[in-house]
Amino acid sequence: MSVMKQLDSKYERDDLTGLLSMDGMIHYIQSTADDWFQHCCMVYMTIPKFKTLNLNYGYEHGNRFLHAVAGKILENFSSAYPARESSHHFVIVIPDMNPDLIIENLEKLQAELVKIPRGSRMILKAGIAQCDRIPDVFGALDRAKLACSYAEKNKESFQIYRDEVSKVLELQQYLLRNFEKACENGAIQPFYQAEIRVLTKECCGYEALARWIDPVYGIISPGVFIPLLEQEALIHKLDLHIVRTVCRDIRKALDYNWKVVPVSVNLSRVDFRLMDTVKEIEKCREEYDIPRELLHIEITESAIAHAKFMAGIIDQFRELGYEIWMDDFGSGYSSLNNLQMYHFDVLKIDMSFLRQLSENPRTGTILASVINMAKRLGMETLAEGVETQEQYDFLLEAGCEKLQGFLFSCPAQLPRDLNMDLLQEKSPHRFEIERPSSNRYYSRIGKINLLSATPMIDKPLEVKNRIPMTIIETTDAGEIHFLYANEAYNKFLHAVQIKDIDTAQGRANVPTLAENTAFLRLTRRAEAAGRIKGELLINGVLFNNEVMFISREGDRAAFLVIVMILGESAREIQSEGIRLAEQYVLSSFFRVDLFDEDGTVTNLYLDADQAKLTELDSDSDKIVRQYAERYIAPEESDSFCEFYDMTTVLERVKKSGGHHVKKYFHSAISGQEGRLEGYTIMPLRVMHRWKYLSCCQYAELPSRELLEEFLGK
């Protein structure tokens, strides 16, 4: 039997529920309490959504619901003294029951509550406090109310009062009292964290993150004040303060002609219900006359969940020229339906994915799928929380365009008297600031799907592409730069005896390498035609390339290059072609020698009335002098030795504007005196060394004018 039924009728009751009124409870405790009160717990319980029940079904149904709740309380706490404080708030004094057991009973009460007619959406919130030795009813009640308030603000059901609860609530009250003052005096301000372009490792933007530096509490975590401001419907004031401050900082940078990159600002899901967001953002921007392309709008996925009206707001922003980013993709609200309904420019991948990259093999597959999907939908991707080289390498391989995280920079305060360039001084790595004109250029490059086996034609996903591919940038001055190379391309480099991508980059800007000139010709054709195929010869290996023009900015252009692996039949045709070419070379030249940069020479082919000269000695200077003495007309001997000075060949080739040097000399062989012979030297870069191919051929008798030109007369 419930102890309530045993209470004397002199203690006042609540007319609706039959429970004690608060006055009746206080009267009972003060008149009877002795040692039993210190062994009690006080529970303050509320039903936050009860008002909606009254609005939807009327007060009569609401009263019946409260009466049913009172009956359930008596059933679950038969030894307790429950009271109705007001409306949907209840107080229960429970003797001899520990707080953990009370929580178990409250959970049972919650399960029965939803079974009451039209109570399926009614959720309990409760705070539990230990009573004092002295029957201080109001002190215990205040503590229970604080614990209940803590539970509501932290999205919990039940909370036991402890000292830390009191400290948190005190901090929250302090923050609410001082919030507007903190905005005015600059205690709340944006900290800027760099966004890094993966291909260049340049800073291509910043994210503005709200930070509160308080004179009493020091640096206050955004995880503390942002949820509080959202709950108290003040978050729009914070977000507008940050946007306005960012616009002021950008204006300052523009006025002083500093390097400026776009800044992304965060908007809370609550902002869109508290204000005309587009109108207010435009006011801030117009106040400082900031170009819209320098202000990117980040909207968390939770903001658009179940909010169809957001589609119109996103469209308004985009029509005005703002970039709209979906923030925290994958943080818990992710839905492919959101990507279907709304048009975003950038998808920000939540850092929770990267934290599991090395531990969970499925994470890499999911990340690659997200990046692939974003590209197919025309969105760029930015990964948050990049902290390790392993994470960077994976995202580079997968084709993620931008990164953000402690591997590159921490959020940093913008000094009032310095420009944004100097934010990087607080970063673990220095990085260059991207030129504003480069944004569109790299955005086009970023649309290439590097996870597709045929990125020029949209095809299904591969987590790691087995097709060798690279993105190469060329300049009008003839420079070649590797922006990206996948793992398969690095393996290809090994196959052609090039150590790694850095070595390939070193070779790429050697003007005398025929492969570079041939590649630049391919890129010029590709830019004109959009896409072409052609062959290149590197270190004796001939292979096909497919080259696609991506984008141009000023004097530089970007190209996707795919190395085409030949089938067996193609290899046979290629081998036959090489054999025929060898026959042609051997039939055209009577002597072929290979000089090395170390000063040695080797005879490769000889079909003439001459000696090899390299059988006993390989010193190139001695061999050249011996050859001149035996086979070259005496009056041209010194000129021949000068022509075969290998230390000057590269300079002479560069000066000639071609790929080789050539000169004619007269033979001194007995019976063939005066016969004109052509000598050609071609520099080659092989295995990181310079080698020089010397080819000798008989010349047909030229005209007198040509003869004088060949002899330099």
DANOR-V470310 format. One record per residue. N is the residue number from 1. RES is the residue in one small letter. OMEGA is omega in radians with two decimals (* if undefined). D_LAST is the distance of its C-alpha to the last C-alpha in Angstrom with 1 decimal. Layout:
N;RES;OMEGA;D_LAST / N;RES;OMEGA;D_LAST
This chain:
1;m;3.13;129.8 / 2;s;3.12;127.6 / 3;v;3.14;128.7 / 4;m;-3.11;128.5 / 5;k;-3.11;131.6 / 6;q;-3.08;133.5 / 7;l;3.09;132.7 / 8;d;-3.11;135.6 / 9;s;-3.13;135.6 / 10;k;3.13;135.6 / 11;y;-3.00;131.9 / 12;e;-3.13;130.3 / 13;r;3.03;128.4 / 14;d;-3.04;125.7 / 15;d;-3.05;127.4 / 16;l;-2.96;124.5 / 17;t;-3.07;123.6 / 18;g;3.06;126.7 / 19;l;3.03;124.6 / 20;l;2.90;125.5 / 21;s;3.13;124.4 / 22;m;3.09;122.5 / 23;d;3.13;125.6 / 24;g;3.13;127.6 / 25;m;-3.12;125.0 / 26;i;3.13;125.0 / 27;h;-3.13;128.8 / 28;y;-3.08;129.1 / 29;i;-3.08;126.7 / 30;q;-3.11;128.2 / 31;s;-3.04;131.7 / 32;t;-2.97;131.3 / 33;a;2.92;128.2 / 34;d;-3.13;128.7 / 35;d;-3.07;126.5 / 36;w;-3.04;125.5 / 37;f;-3.11;123.1 / 38;q;3.10;120.8 / 39;h;-3.10;120.3 / 40;c;2.93;119.2 / 41;c;3.08;115.9 / 42;m;3.13;115.4 / 43;v;3.00;113.2 / 44;y;-3.00;112.0 / 45;m;3.12;111.0 / 46;t;3.09;109.6 / 47;i;-2.96;108.4 / 48;p;-3.04;105.5 / 49;k;-3.07;105.3 / 50;f;-3.10;109.0 / 51;k;3.12;108.7 / 52;t;3.10;106.8 / 53;l;3.10;109.7 / 54;n;-3.09;112.1 / 55;l;-3.05;109.8 / 56;n;-2.99;109.2 / 57;y;3.09;112.7 / 58;g;-3.06;115.1 / 59;y;-3.14;117.1 / 60;e;3.10;119.8 / 61;h;3.11;117.4 / 62;g;3.12;115.8 / 63;n;3.11;119.3 / 64;r;3.14;119.9 / 65;f;-3.14;116.6 / 66;l;3.11;117.4 / 67;h;3.11;120.9 / 68;a;3.11;119.3 / 69;v;3.13;116.9 / 70;a;3.11;119.9 / 71;g;3.13;121.5 / 72;k;3.11;118.4 / 73;i;-3.14;118.3 / 74;l;3.14;121.9 / 75;e;-3.05;121.2 / 76;n;3.14;118.2 / 77;f;-3.03;119.6 / 78;s;-3.11;123.3 / 79;s;-3.04;124.0 / 80;a;3.09;122.2 / 81;y;-3.09;123.3 / 82;p;3.10;121.1 / 83;a;3.00;121.2 / 84;r;-3.10;119.5 / 85;e;3.11;118.0 / 86;s;3.06;117.1 / 87;s;-3.05;115.7 / 88;h;-3.13;113.4 / 89;h;-3.10;113.5 / 90;f;3.06;115.6 / 91;v;-3.12;116.6 / 92;i;3.02;117.8 / 93;v;-3.00;119.5 / 94;i;3.12;119.3 / 95;p;2.93;121.4 / 96;d;3.05;120.4 / 97;m;-3.11;117.1 / 98;n;-3.05;113.7 / 99;p;-3.13;110.8 / 100;d;3.11;108.9 / 101;l;3.09;111.9 / 102;i;3.13;112.3 / 103;i;3.10;108.7 / 104;e;3.14;109.6 / 105;n;3.10;112.6 / 106;l;3.09;110.6 / 107;e;3.07;108.1 / 108;k;3.12;111.2 / 109;l;3.11;112.4 / 110;q;-3.13;109.0 / 111;a;-3.14;109.1 / 112;e;-3.11;112.6 / 113;l;-3.07;111.7 / 114;v;3.13;109.2 / 115;k;3.09;112.0 / 116;i;-3.12;114.2 / 117;p;3.14;114.1 / 118;r;3.13;111.0 / 119;g;-3.01;110.0 / 120;s;-3.10;106.9 / 121;r;-3.12;104.5 / 122;m;-3.08;106.7 / 123;i;3.10;105.1 / 124;l;2.91;106.9 / 125;k;-3.07;105.6 / 126;a;3.02;107.6 / 127;g;-3.05;107.7 / 128;i;-3.14;109.8 / 129;a;3.08;111.2 / 130;q;-3.14;113.6 / 131;c;-3.12;116.8 / 132;d;3.05;118.1 / 133;r;3.06;121.1 / 134;i;-3.09;122.6 / 135;p;3.11;123.1 / 136;d;-3.07;120.4 / 137;v;-3.04;119.9 / 138;f;3.09;117.6 / 139;g;3.12;115.2 / 140;a;3.14;114.8 / 141;l;3.12;114.4 / 142;d;-3.14;111.6 / 143;r;3.11;109.7 / 144;a;3.10;110.1 / 145;k;3.11;108.8 / 146;l;3.13;105.8 / 147;a;3.11;105.0 / 148;c;3.10;105.4 / 149;s;3.11;103.1 / 150;y;3.14;100.5 / 151;a;-3.14;100.8 / 152;e;-3.08;100.2 / 153;k;-3.11;97.2 / 154;n;3.05;95.6 / 155;k;3.05;96.3 / 156;e;3.13;98.7 / 157;s;-3.04;102.2 / 158;f;-3.12;104.2 / 159;q;3.04;103.7 / 160;i;-3.12;105.8 / 161;y;3.02;106.1 / 162;r;-3.11;104.4 / 163;d;-3.11;103.2 / 164;e;3.07;99.6 / 165;v;3.13;100.8 / 166;s;-3.13;102.4 / 167;k;3.12;99.2 / 168;v;-3.12;97.1 / 169;l;3.08;99.5 / 170;e;3.11;99.7 / 171;l;-3.13;95.9 / 172;q;3.10;95.8 / 173;q;3.12;98.5 / 174;y;-3.11;96.5 / 175;l;3.14;93.3 / 176;l;3.13;95.1 / 177;r;-2.99;96.7 / 178;n;-3.03;93.5 / 179;f;-3.06;90.9 / 180;e;3.09;90.7 / 181;k;-3.14;90.7 / 182;a;3.07;87.8 / 183;c;-3.08;85.7 / 184;e;-3.06;86.5 / 185;n;3.07;85.7 / 186;g;3.08;82.5 / 187;a;3.00;84.1 / 188;i;-3.08;82.9 / 189;q;3.09;79.2 / 190;p;2.89;76.1 / 191;f;-3.03;74.1 / 192;y;3.06;70.6 / 193;q;-3.04;69.1 / 194;a;2.96;65.5 / 195;e;-2.95;64.4 / 196;i;3.04;61.2 / 197;r;-3.04;58.6 / 198;v;-3.03;58.1 / 199;l;-3.02;54.4 / 200;t;-3.00;53.3 / 201;k;3.05;56.2 / 202;e;3.08;56.3 / 203;c;-3.11;59.6 / 204;c;3.12;60.0 / 205;g;3.06;63.6 / 206;y;2.94;66.8 / 207;e;3.10;70.4 / 208;a;-3.10;73.1 / 209;l;-3.10;76.0 / 210;a;3.08;79.4 / 211;r;-3.13;80.4 / 212;w;3.11;83.7 / 213;i;-2.98;83.8 / 214;d;3.13;87.5 / 215;p;-3.12;89.1 / 216;v;-3.03;91.9 / 217;y;-3.12;90.4 / 218;g;-3.14;86.7 / 219;i;-3.11;84.1 / 220;i;-3.08;86.0 / 221;s;3.04;84.6 / 222;p;3.10;83.8 / 223;g;3.10;85.7 / 224;v;-2.99;88.8 / 225;f;-3.11;88.6 / 226;i;3.08;86.8 / 227;p;3.13;89.4 / 228;l;-3.14;92.2 / 229;l;3.06;90.7 / 230;e;-3.11;90.4 / 231;q;-3.08;94.0 / 232;e;3.10;95.2 / 233;a;3.08;93.2 / 234;l;-2.99;91.2 / 235;i;-3.14;87.8 / 236;h;3.10;86.6 / 237;k;3.08;87.0 / 238;l;-3.06;84.8 / 239;d;3.10;82.1 / 240;l;3.08;82.0 / 241;h;3.13;81.9 / 242;i;3.14;78.8 / 243;v;-3.13;77.1 / 244;r;3.13;77.8 / 245;t;3.09;76.5 / 246;v;3.12;73.3 / 247;c;3.10;72.8 / 248;r;-3.14;73.3 / 249;d;3.12;70.8 / 250;i;3.12;68.2 / 251;r;3.13;68.9 / 252;k;-3.14;68.4 / 253;a;3.13;65.0 / 254;l;-3.11;63.9 / 255;d;-3.13;65.1 / 256;y;3.08;63.1 / 257;n;3.06;60.0 / 258;w;3.06;60.1 / 259;k;-3.07;58.7 / 260;v;3.02;61.3 / 261;v;-3.10;61.9 / 262;p;3.08;64.9 / 263;v;3.10;68.2 / 264;s;-3.14;70.7 / 265;v;-3.08;74.4 / 266;n;3.04;77.3 / 267;l;3.13;80.3 / 268;s;3.08;83.5 / 269;r;-3.11;85.3 / 270;v;-3.11;88.3 / 271;d;-3.00;86.2 / 272;f;3.08;86.3 / 273;r;-3.07;90.1 / 274;l;-3.08;90.6 / 275;m;2.98;88.3 / 276;d;-2.95;86.1 / 277;t;-3.12;83.0 / 278;v;-3.11;80.4 / 279;k;-3.09;82.1 / 280;e;3.09;82.4 / 281;i;3.12;78.7 / 282;e;3.09;77.6 / 283;k;3.14;79.7 / 284;c;-3.11;78.1 / 285;r;-3.12;74.6 / 286;e;3.13;75.3 / 287;e;-3.11;76.9 / 288;y;3.09;73.6 / 289;d;-3.11;71.4 / 290;i;3.03;69.5 / 291;p;-3.08;67.2 / 292;r;-3.11;68.8 / 293;e;3.10;65.7 / 294;l;-3.13;66.1 / 295;l;3.12;69.6 / 296;h;-3.07;70.1 / 297;i;3.09;73.7 / 298;e;3.12;74.8 / 299;i;-3.13;78.0 / 300;t;-3.13;79.5 / 301;e;3.13;80.4 / 302;s;-3.12;84.0 / 303;a;-3.08;84.0 / 304;i;3.14;83.4 / 305;a;3.09;85.7 / 306;h;3.14;88.6 / 307;a;-3.05;87.6 / 308;k;-3.12;86.7 / 309;f;-3.10;86.7 / 310;m;-3.12;83.5 / 311;a;3.13;81.4 / 312;g;-3.14;82.0 / 313;i;3.11;81.1 / 314;i;3.12;77.8 / 315;d;3.11;76.9 / 316;q;3.13;77.7 / 317;f;-3.06;75.4 / 318;r;3.11;72.5 / 319;e;3.11;73.0 / 320;l;3.11;72.7 / 321;g;3.09;69.4 / 322;y;2.92;70.4 / 323;e;3.13;69.2 / 324;i;-3.11;72.2 / 325;w;2.98;72.1 / 326;m;-3.09;74.6 / 327;d;3.00;75.4 / 328;d;3.10;76.9 / 329;f;-3.13;76.3 / 330;g;-3.07;78.1 / 331;s;3.10;80.5 / 332;g;-3.14;83.6 / 333;y;-2.95;83.8 / 334;s;3.08;80.9 / 335;s;3.09;81.4 / 336;l;3.12;78.9 / 337;n;3.11;81.1 / 338;n;3.13;80.0 / 339;l;3.11;76.4 / 340;q;-3.04;77.6 / 341;m;-3.01;79.6 / 342;y;-3.12;77.4 / 343;h;3.12;73.8 / 344;f;3.10;72.0 / 345;d;-3.09;68.4 / 346;v;3.07;68.4 / 347;l;3.12;70.5 / 348;k;-3.08;71.2 / 349;i;-3.05;72.1 / 350;d;-3.07;75.0 / 351;m;-3.13;74.4 / 352;s;3.09;77.2 / 353;f;-3.04;74.9 / 354;l;-3.12;72.3 / 355;r;-3.09;75.0 / 356;q;-3.02;75.8 / 357;l;-3.08;72.3 / 358;s;-3.05;72.3 / 359;e;-3.04;76.0 / 360;n;-3.10;76.5 / 361;p;3.14;74.1 / 362;r;-3.06;75.3 / 363;t;-3.14;74.0 / 364;g;3.13;70.4 / 365;t;3.14;71.2 / 366;i;-3.14;73.1 / 367;l;3.14;70.4 / 368;a;3.13;67.8 / 369;s;3.13;70.1 / 370;v;-3.14;70.7 / 371;i;3.12;67.0 / 372;n;-3.12;66.4 / 373;m;-3.13;69.3 / 374;a;3.13;68.2 / 375;k;-3.14;64.8 / 376;r;3.11;66.4 / 377;l;3.09;68.6 / 378;g;3.14;65.7 / 379;m;2.95;66.6 / 380;e;3.11;64.6 / 381;t;3.04;66.1 / 382;l;3.14;66.7 / 383;a;3.11;68.3 / 384;e;3.00;70.6 / 385;g;3.14;71.5 / 386;v;-3.05;68.2 / 387;e;-3.05;68.8 / 388;t;3.09;66.9 / 389;q;3.11;63.4 / 390;e;3.13;64.9 / 391;q;3.12;66.1 / 392;y;-3.10;62.8 / 393;d;3.14;60.9 / 394;f;-3.09;63.4 / 395;l;3.05;63.2 / 396;l;-3.13;59.3 / 397;e;-3.08;59.4 / 398;a;3.09;62.1 / 399;g;3.05;60.1 / 400;c;-3.00;62.5 / 401;e;-3.02;60.8 / 402;k;-3.14;62.5 / 403;l;3.09;64.4 / 404;q;3.12;67.0 / 405;g;-3.04;68.6 / 406;f;3.06;69.0 / 407;l;-3.12;65.8 / 408;f;-3.08;64.0 / 409;s;3.00;66.6 / 410;c;3.01;70.3 / 411;p;-3.06;71.9 / 412;a;3.10;71.4 / 413;q;3.11;73.1 / 414;l;3.11;71.0 / 415;p;-3.07;71.3 / 416;r;-3.06;72.6 / 417;d;-3.11;70.1 / 418;l;-3.11;67.0 / 419;n;-3.04;64.9 / 420;m;3.12;64.6 / 421;d;-3.02;61.3 / 422;l;3.04;63.3 / 423;l;-3.05;65.7 / 424;q;3.13;63.3 / 425;e;3.10;63.9 / 426;k;-3.09;67.2 / 427;s;3.13;65.4 / 428;p;3.13;64.6 / 429;h;3.02;60.9 / 430;r;3.12;58.8 / 431;f;3.09;57.3 / 432;e;3.07;55.2 / 433;i;-3.09;56.9 / 434;e;3.06;55.5 / 435;r;-3.12;54.2 / 436;p;-3.10;56.8 / 437;s;-3.06;54.2 / 438;s;-3.02;53.7 / 439;n;-3.12;57.2 / 440;r;3.14;56.8 / 441;y;-3.12;53.4 / 442;y;3.08;54.9 / 443;s;3.11;58.1 / 444;r;3.09;56.1 / 445;i;-3.10;54.5 / 446;g;-3.14;58.0 / 447;k;3.10;59.3 / 448;i;-3.10;57.3 / 449;n;-3.06;59.9 / 450;l;3.09;58.4 / 451;l;3.13;61.5 / 452;s;3.09;61.0 / 453;a;3.06;59.4 / 454;t;-3.03;57.8 / 455;p;3.09;57.5 / 456;m;3.05;55.9 / 457;i;-3.06;59.2 / 458;d;-3.12;62.5 / 459;k;-3.10;64.1 / 460;p;-3.05;66.7 / 461;l;2.87;66.4 / 462;e;-3.10;65.0 / 463;v;3.01;65.7 / 464;k;-3.05;62.4 / 465;n;-3.14;59.7 / 466;r;3.14;58.4 / 467;i;3.12;55.4 / 468;p;3.11;52.3 / 469;m;-3.12;51.4 / 470;t;2.98;49.7 / 471;i;-3.06;49.3 / 472;i;3.09;45.8 / 473;e;3.08;44.7 / 474;t;3.07;41.2 / 475;t;3.13;39.8 / 476;d;3.10;37.5 / 477;a;3.10;35.1 / 478;g;3.10;34.9 / 479;e;3.13;37.4 / 480;i;-3.13;39.8 / 481;h;3.05;43.4 / 482;f;3.07;46.2 / 483;l;-3.06;49.5 / 484;y;2.99;51.6 / 485;a;-3.14;51.6 / 486;n;-3.07;54.7 / 487;e;3.14;55.8 / 488;a;3.13;54.6 / 489;y;3.08;51.1 / 490;n;3.06;51.1 / 491;k;3.09;52.2 / 492;f;3.13;49.3 / 493;l;3.09;46.9 / 494;h;-3.09;48.5 / 495;a;3.12;47.9 / 496;v;3.00;44.2 / 497;q;3.01;44.1 / 498;i;-2.94;44.0 / 499;k;-3.06;46.8 / 500;d;-3.07;48.1 / 501;i;3.10;47.5 / 502;d;3.08;46.2 / 503;t;3.10;43.6 / 504;a;3.10;42.7 / 505;q;3.10;42.4 / 506;g;3.12;40.1 / 507;r;-2.95;37.7 / 508;a;-3.09;38.1 / 509;n;2.98;35.9 / 510;v;-2.97;33.0 / 511;p;-3.08;30.2 / 512;t;3.11;28.1 / 513;l;-3.09;31.1 / 514;a;-3.11;30.7 / 515;e;-3.13;34.5 / 516;n;3.11;34.6 / 517;t;3.13;32.1 / 518;a;3.14;34.1 / 519;f;3.12;37.4 / 520;l;3.07;36.4 / 521;r;3.11;35.5 / 522;l;-3.10;39.0 / 523;t;3.11;40.7 / 524;r;3.08;39.1 / 525;r;-3.13;40.4 / 526;a;-3.14;43.8 / 527;e;3.14;44.2 / 528;a;-3.04;43.7 / 529;a;-3.07;45.9 / 530;g;-3.13;48.4 / 531;r;3.13;48.0 / 532;i;3.03;45.5 / 533;k;3.13;44.9 / 534;g;-3.11;41.7 / 535;e;3.05;40.5 / 536;l;3.08;38.7 / 537;l;3.11;37.4 / 538;i;3.12;38.3 / 539;n;3.08;38.1 / 540;g;3.14;38.1 / 541;v;3.13;41.1 / 542;l;-3.11;40.9 / 543;f;3.13;43.7 / 544;n;3.06;44.7 / 545;n;2.93;45.1 / 546;e;-3.04;47.3 / 547;v;3.13;46.1 / 548;m;3.07;48.5 / 549;f;-3.13;47.9 / 550;i;-3.00;50.7 / 551;s;3.07;50.2 / 552;r;3.00;47.8 / 553;e;3.13;48.3 / 554;g;-3.07;45.7 / 555;d;-3.14;42.3 / 556;r;-3.13;43.7 / 557;a;-3.11;45.1 / 558;a;-3.09;47.2 / 559;f;2.96;47.1 / 560;l;-3.13;49.4 / 561;v;3.10;47.6 / 562;i;3.10;49.6 / 563;v;-3.09;48.4 / 564;m;3.12;49.6 / 565;i;-3.08;51.0 / 566;l;3.02;50.4 / 567;g;-3.09;53.3 / 568;e;-3.13;53.4 / 569;s;3.12;52.4 / 570;a;3.13;49.5 / 571;r;3.13;48.4 / 572;e;3.11;48.6 / 573;i;3.14;46.5 / 574;q;-3.13;44.0 / 575;s;3.12;44.0 / 576;e;3.12;43.5 / 577;g;3.12;40.5 / 578;i;3.13;39.0 / 579;r;3.11;39.7 / 580;l;3.12;37.9 / 581;a;3.11;34.9 / 582;e;3.13;34.9 / 583;q;3.13;35.0 / 584;y;-3.12;32.1 / 585;v;-3.08;30.0 / 586;l;3.10;31.0 / 587;s;-3.09;30.4 / 588;s;-3.06;26.8 / 589;f;3.09;25.7 / 590;f;3.12;26.3 / 591;r;3.06;26.3 / 592;v;3.11;27.3 / 593;d;3.12;27.8 / 594;l;3.09;29.3 / 595;f;3.13;28.4 / 596;d;3.14;31.1 / 597;e;3.12;31.0 / 598;d;3.07;33.3 / 599;g;3.13;30.6 / 600;t;-3.14;31.7 / 601;v;3.11;30.3 / 602;t;3.07;32.1 / 603;n;-3.12;31.1 / 604;l;-3.05;32.4 / 605;y;3.14;31.6 / 606;l;3.09;30.4 / 607;d;-3.07;30.4 / 608;a;3.14;28.3 / 609;d;-3.09;28.7 / 610;q;3.05;28.0 / 611;a;3.11;30.3 / 612;k;-3.13;31.0 / 613;l;-3.09;30.6 / 614;t;-3.09;32.6 / 615;e;-3.08;36.0 / 616;l;-3.08;36.6 / 617;d;3.13;34.5 / 618;s;3.14;33.2 / 619;d;-3.00;31.3 / 620;s;-3.14;27.8 / 621;d;3.14;26.1 / 622;k;-3.10;27.7 / 623;i;3.14;27.0 / 624;v;3.14;23.2 / 625;r;3.11;23.1 / 626;q;-3.12;25.3 / 627;y;-3.13;23.3 / 628;a;-3.12;20.0 / 629;e;-3.07;22.1 / 630;r;-2.86;23.6 / 631;y;-3.10;21.2 / 632;i;3.12;17.5 / 633;a;-3.03;15.8 / 634;p;-3.09;16.7 / 635;e;3.13;13.3 / 636;e;-3.05;12.3 / 637;s;-3.12;15.8 / 638;d;3.12;15.5 / 639;s;3.11;12.7 / 640;f;3.14;15.0 / 641;c;3.10;18.0 / 642;e;3.12;16.5 / 643;f;-3.12;15.7 / 644;y;3.01;19.4 / 645;d;-3.02;20.9 / 646;m;-3.13;23.5 / 647;t;-3.12;24.7 / 648;t;-3.05;21.7 / 649;v;-3.10;21.4 / 650;l;-3.14;24.0 / 651;e;-3.14;22.3 / 652;r;3.10;18.9 / 653;v;3.13;20.8 / 654;k;-3.13;22.8 / 655;k;-3.11;19.8 / 656;s;-3.11;18.3 / 657;g;3.14;21.7 / 658;g;-3.11;22.1 / 659;h;-3.12;23.8 / 660;h;2.99;21.2 / 661;v;-3.09;17.6 / 662;k;3.11;15.6 / 663;k;-3.12;12.6 / 664;y;3.10;12.1 / 665;f;3.11;12.5 / 666;h;-3.14;14.0 / 667;s;3.07;17.7 / 668;a;-3.13;19.6 / 669;i;-3.10;23.0 / 670;s;-3.14;25.2 / 671;g;-3.13;25.4 / 672;q;-3.09;22.4 / 673;e;3.08;19.6 / 674;g;3.12;16.2 / 675;r;-3.11;17.5 / 676;l;-3.12;15.0 / 677;e;3.13;16.6 / 678;g;-3.14;16.3 / 679;y;-3.10;17.5 / 680;t;3.07;19.3 / 681;i;-3.13;21.2 / 682;m;3.11;24.0 / 683;p;3.11;26.4 / 684;l;3.07;30.1 / 685;r;-3.06;33.2 / 686;v;3.08;36.0 / 687;m;3.07;39.4 / 688;h;-3.14;38.4 / 689;r;3.03;35.4 / 690;w;3.03;31.7 / 691;k;-3.04;30.3 / 692;y;-3.12;26.8 / 693;l;3.13;26.6 / 694;s;-3.11;23.8 / 695;c;-3.10;23.4 / 696;c;-3.14;21.6 / 697;q;3.07;21.4 / 698;y;-3.14;20.4 / 699;a;3.01;17.9 / 700;e;-3.05;18.9 / 701;l;-3.11;16.6 / 702;p;3.06;14.5 / 703;s;-3.12;13.7 / 704;r;-3.12;10.9 / 705;e;3.12;9.7 / 706;l;-3.13;10.1 / 707;l;3.12;8.6 / 708;e;3.11;5.1 / 709;e;-3.14;6.2 / 710;f;-3.09;7.9 / 711;l;3.11;5.5 / 712;g;-3.12;3.8 / 713;k;*;0.0
